[in-house]
């Protein structure tokens, strides 16, 4: 199959292109600006007027990864409008032109944030979506628009909702945690309830493999899947397992969670304090996924364990320039 991959130069995009090529597909990487990838096609900014026609010639399937990503301290005057421009209008423009070009399947990478934020029980595909922020709302609106296009045109839409993705090339809070552990810094995580606050994650290699499966498997058309490693961990355990992968010892200080929550509430009221508030939530609150549906429907299993993923991430971290 010939597969167009948007966001091909990104963290997930590079792993996805590699997995698709390994599966024997021809990959056409789509990027916004020239990046130097083999056979890349430059499409410019993604919005309602983006012209995808040249990129879609002869394409059998599209994997749409490109998006305006979630920002914890978004400085846009109207964040929802910005997210909608790229994540909703841009996505639906691509889907409509893909159908016109004769593309059969459209794999859309959404987010578990469509389901909601921090719940005591595991999320499933049967849950009523409850997006809380502008990013999650835009992803849910894009899903709804894609389902409408699928119903009207027969385009085979497949939606994946991953949680936190980690692996070689990871950034943001996960990279910050690795840096702190590598430097031997004390972390105020020792008092977090490890049974209550477990969270799902997915190694980038596992997500890329799931995407490759969804591109080709005949049973995926019209499906929405939650996907994860299947090995949920609380932040203290994650810190210990990252430390083991790095050959270090995690220094966890038992700071009461009420103090962390108080810090989150206080900083939320300060300029740029929402980032700290959101970080505290992610450290102390659960977000678990039941990813059995993709396993039962497609027979898919993650090719990498959590520890294997962390070791690969640690190897990349040690060898960074």
N, C-alpha and C positions, 0 to 999 in steps of 0.2 A: 504493500500500500504506500501511496505518497501522502505524507502527513504534514500539514502546516502547523507549526508550533509557535504561538505568540509568546512574547516575553522570553524568547529562547536564550537570551544572554543573562538571565537572572539566576538566582540561587537554585530554584526548583527547575527552571527551564533547561539549564545545562545538564542536570541529572536526567531529566525527561528525554531530551534529545539523545543522550547516550543509551538509555534503556530502549528507546524505539529503534535505534540503529542496531543494537545488539539483537533485537527481535527480528531483524531482517527487513525493516521498513526503510523507505527513502524519506529523509527528513528535510523539510524546507523551513529553516529558522527565520522567523519574522522579528524584526527589531525596529525600534523607533528611530534610531540614528545609526549610522555605520558603526559596526563593532568588530568586524574582521572575522566573523564566523564563515566557515565554508558554505557556499551556496546561499548565504543570507539574502533576504529581501527586506529592503528598508521601506517602511510604511508610514513613517512620520507619527505625529501625535494621534492618539486614538480618541475618536468622538463620533458624533452622529453623521459626519460627512466624510469620514475616512474612506478612501477608495481602495478596496481590497481586490479588485477584479484581476489585476495582473498576478497577484500572489496566489490566487485560487485556481489558476488554470491547471487542469489535470489532477487536482487534489481530491483524494478519496475521503479524508477525515481531517478535522481541525481539533487541535488541543489548545484551548484558550486559557492561558495563564496570565497574560498581561492585565494589569489592573492598577488603579490608584490604591495603594496599600494602606492598611490601617495605621493611623498616627495617633499616639496617645496624647500628644500636645499639638493638635492641629491648629495652625495659625491662619487658615483660610477664613475670609469674612463669612462665607456661606459654605461650610464643609459639605453639607448634603448635596448642594448643587454641583460642587466639584466632583464628588463621588459619582453622582448620577451621570454626569457628562461622560466620564470614562467607563465606569463599571456597568451602567445600564444602557445608555444610548450607544456607546461604542460597541458593547457586546452584541446588542440586537442588530446594529448595522452589519457587523461581521456575519452574524447568523443568517440574515436575509440574503446577503450577497453570496454566502456559501451555498445556500439552497439554490439560488439562481445559477450558480456555476456547476451544479450537479454533485456537490459534496453529499455524501451519504450520512456521515456521523459527525456529531459536534460534542466534544467532551469539555465540559465547563468546570473549572476549579473554583468552587465557592469557598465557604468557611463555616466551621462549626458555630461561629458567632450568630449565624442565622437561627440556630436552635435557641440560643439564649446565653446567659452568663451564670456561672456558678450555681449548680443545683445539686442537691444531696444525692439524687439518683441519676443513673447513667442516661444520657440522651440516646434516642433512637430515631430512625427515619419516620416513625409514626407520630412523633411529637408535633404539635401545632407550633410553627415558627414564632419566635418571640425576640426578634432582633432589637437590641437596646440602643446602639449608637448609629451614627450616619453611615459608617462603613458597612456594618451588618445590614442595615436597611437597604443600601444600594445593591448588595449581593442578593438579598431576597427578591428585590424588584427585578433584578436581572434573571433570576431563576424563573420567576413567574412569566416574564416576557418570552423567555426561551420555550417554556412549556406551551405558550400560546402559539408561537411560530411552529413548533413541532406538530400541534394539533391541526394547524391550517395547511401545512406543507408536506408533512411526512418526514421531515428532517429528524434523524434519530439523535435525540438529545440525551446525554448522560451527565449527571451532576455528581461531583464528589465534594464532600464537606470535611476537610481535614482540620485537626486541631493544630497546636504549635508544631512547626516543622523544624527539625534540627539536622545537622550534618555538616560536612566540609563546606565552608563558605558561609556558615550561619553568622548572623549579626545580632544586634539589639541586646535584649536582656540575657539571652542564653550565652552570648559571647562575653558579656560583662561578668556573668557568674563564673565562667571558665577562667577568666583573667584573675578574678579574686582568689579562686581556689589555687591556681598555679602560683600566685604570689604568697600563698600561705596566710591570707588575711582572715581574721575572725569574722564569722557571719552570724547574724542574730536569728538563726533559724532553729535552734535546738529545742525550743518549746512548742513548735508547731505540731498539731495533732496529726500523726502520720496515717491514721485510719480514715479520719474525716476529710482530709484535704488532698486526697489523691487526684491526680490529673492525667489525662491522656496526652500522648504526643505521638509523632510519627517521624521516623528516620527518612530523610529525603530519598534514599535509595528504595525504601518501601513504597513511598508515595509514587515515585516514578514507575515502579513495577506495577502498581495498581492502575495507573494511567494507561500503561501499555496494554494491560489486560482489558481495560474498558474500551480501548480503541478497536480491538479485534474480536472480542467475545460476542457471539450472536445474542446472548441473553441480556445484554446491558441496555438495549434501546429503551428509552423512556424511564430509566431507573434513576433514583437518587440514593447514594450510598454515603454513610459515615465511615471513615477509614482511619485506623490508628495502628500502632504497634501491637496493641492488645496487652500491654504490660504497664498498667497505671502506677505512677509513683508520686508520693508527696515530695515537696521541695527538699526536706532534709535527706531523704533517701537518694534523690537525684544528685544532690551535692556529694554524697558519699560515693556514688557510682561514677560520677565524673572524676572525682579525686582518684579513685582506683584506676581509671583509664589513663590518667595523667601521671600515675605513680606517686601521688601525693597523699597527704592526710587532710581530710576536711576538718576545719576548726569551727565547730558549731557551738555558739553561745546560747544558753537557754533564756532568751529574752521573752517575757510573757507576751502572748498574742494580743492581749488587750492594749499593751503599750504600742505594738506595731499598728494596731487598728486606730489607736488614738493619733499616732503620727500621720496616718493616712487621712484622717478626718481634718486634722489641723492644716496639713499642707494643701489639701484640696481647696481651701479657702484663700490660699496665697497665689500670687501670680505664677503661672506655669506649674502649679502644684498638683494638677490632675495626674501628671505622669507618676508621681510618687504614690498618690492614692490608688491608681490602677495597679501599680506594681505590688503594693501591699495586698490587694485583693488576689492577685495571681499567686502570691506566696502562701496565702493562708486559706483560700477558698477552693472547693473542689470543682472540677470540670471533667467529667468522665463520659466516655463514649462507648456504646455497645456497637461494635463493628462486626457483629455476626452475620448481618444480611449479605454483605459482599462476599463473605467466606462461603456461605451456604449457596447463594445464587450462582456465583461464578467459580466456586472451588478455589478461590484465591487465598493464599496464606502469605504473610510477610516473609520475604527471603532472608531478612536480617533480624536478629534479636535486638533488644534495647542495648545490651552490653556491647554487641558487635557494632551497632551504630555509634555508640559513645566512643569506642576505641578508634573507629575511623575518624570521628570528629576530633578526637584528641591528637591523632597522628597529623591531621591537617593543621591543628592549632600549633603544635610544636614546630612544624616546618614552614610556617608562614614567613614571608620576607621580613 
